[in-house]
Amino acid sequence: MLTRIGSSPGPEWMRRIGDASGDPRQFRELFSKLLKRLFIFFGILQIGSIVIADIAVYRAHRHHLKEYHSQAKIRDLPMLAIGPTAHGVIAYGGVATGVIATGGVAVGVIAFGATSVGIFAVGGLSFGVLALAGFAIGWRALGGMAIGNAALGGLAIGRYAYAGLGVAFGRDEASGKQKETLFG
């Protein structure tokens, strides 16, 4: 592994959260800042999707539809798809696949759902490059149980694992401590 002289391995922002969890007041401040940003982002995303879906589906046809595929297409995919099995650029449904997918099982570049797979995955069980979930598996994993190259959670397993007051199992580093001092 190549590192600069004097630099610490692993992502600094995860190390900062892991270090702050030792002091409850500092951790609360850091976590509240993070939650505010996430709530604002997801709030804007959810309100925007409700407004767009209402305009595109309900007002366009003057009645409520159980399944909808927009006439606008990008590379033969409908711009907006809603239904039990939705497949489109923006997909919302029980099983949703698309660039932005929201549903029970969501697969896409950005995926939100109970089970989600994507580059950016958020849900109960998430697999992705950046996974946020109760059970998260990914290159950067954040959640109750996080498994990945850099993992942050109550139970963190990975190359660089940060758990704060939880349990961290790291190959190179766990909660800011190098491997040499973890077991020996």
N, C-alpha and C positions, 0 to 999 in steps of 0.2 A: 504494500500500500504506500503510495506517495503522499507525503504531507510536507508542508512548509515547516521550516524550523521555528519552533515556538508555538505552532498552531495545534489546536486540539482536534482529534478526529470526530466524525459524526456531525450531524446538522446542529448548528448553534441554537436555533429557535427551539428545538426539542430539548436540548440541554438546559436552556434557560427555564423552560417550564418545569423540567425535572428538578432543577435546583431550587426553584421558587416553592415547590410543594413542601419543603422542609419547614418554611415559615408560613403558617396558615394565613396571616394577613396579606403577605406578599402574593401568595398563590391565589387568594380570593380576588385581589385587584387585577392580576394578570388574566385570570380566567374570566372575570366579568368583562374585560376589554375584548377578549376573544369571542365571548358569547354575543356581545352587542353587535360586533361586526358580522357574525354568522346570521343572527336574527334579521339584521337589516338586509343582507344579501338574499337570504331565503324568502323573506317577506316580500321584497320587490319581485323576485322570481315567481312566487306563487300568485301574487295579486296580478302581475302582468299576464301570467298564463290563463288565469280566470277571465280577465278582460278580453284577451285575444280569442280564447275559445268561445266566449259568449258572442263576440262580434262575428266570428267566422261561421259558427254553427247555427246558433239560435236565430239570430237576426237575418241571416242569409236565406233561411228556409221557412221562417215564421212558425216553426214548430220544433219540439224537442226530438232529437234523433238519438237512437241507441248506438248507431255506428255512423261514422262520418269520415270521408276522405276528401280533402280539398282538391279543387280543380287545378290549382297551381302546383306544378311539379318541378322538382330539381333532380335531374338524372333519373327519370321515371319513378321517383319516390314522391308521394304527396307531401306537400309542405306541412300539413297538419293531419294526423290520423288519430281518431278516437274510436274505441271499441274494445270488445273482449280480447282480441288479438290485433293490436295496432302496430303497423309497420310504416314509418314515415320519417321525415326529417325531424319533426317534433311529434312524438308518439305518447299517447296517454291511454292506458288500458290495463286489463288484467295481466296480459303478457305484452310488453311494449318493447319494440326494437327500433332504434333510430339514432340520430345524432344526439338529440336530447330526449331521453326516455323516462317516463314517470309511470309507475304501476306496481302491481304485486311482484312481478318478476320483470326487472328492467335491464336491458342490455343496450349500451350505447356509449358514445364518447363521454357524455355526462349522463349518469344514471341515478335516479332517485327511486327507491322502492324497498319493499320488505327484503327482497333478495336482489342485489344489484351488482352488475358486472360492467366495468368501464374504465376509462382513463381516470375520471373523477367519479367515484362511486360513494353514495351516501345511502344508508339504510340499516336494517337490522343485521343483515349478513351481507358484507360487501367484499368484493374482489376487485382490485384495480391498482393503478399506479399510485394514486392518492385515495386511500380508503378511509372513510369515517363511518363507524358503525358500532353496534354492541359487540359484534365479532368481526374484526377487520383483518383482511389479509391483503398485503400489497407492499410495494417498494417503500412507501411512506404510509404507515398504518396508525390510525388514532382510534381508540375505542376502549370499551371495557376489557376486552381481550384483543390484543393487537399482535399480529405476527408479520414481520417484514424486515427489510434491510435496516430501516430505522423505525422503531415501534415505540409508541407512547400510549400507555393505558394502565389500568389497574393491574393487569397481568400482561407484561410486555415480553415478547420473545423475538430476538433478532440479532443482527450484527451489532447494532447500537440500540440498546433497549433502555427506555426511560419510564420509570413507574412512580417516581416520587415516593409516597408512603406505601405503594403496592409492592408487587413482586416483579423483578426484572431479571431475565436470563439473557445475557448478551455474549456473543462470541468474542468481540473485541472490547466492548464497553457496556457496563450496566449502571444506570443512574449516575453517570459521570465518573465512575471508577474504572480504571483500566483493568484488564483481565488479570494482570500479575497480582493485584491486590485483592481481587475478589475471593479467590479460593486459597490463597497461600499466605 
